[in-house]
């Protein structure tokens, strides 16, 4: 099982990802370092996306590290950028 979680995701805290990893000893955990979302998979961060593609294509997970830690560290998704629409409302890009 491949787990993907971002460091500062308030909806799915990173501590929970570490617990899930410990419950599944053959799993691997990718950390989106500094990220704040729980929708970090297949979002354009090649480090994460490539690991998912490798799992789907070859059945290969990142190497599991010893201890209560992440197995692969990737950049987190950048925060969305607010922009003003013609109507004067704010919208988010990203």
Helices and strands as residue ranges (DSSP letters): E 2-6, H 14-23, E 28-33, H 46-58, E 72-75, E 81-84, E 90-93
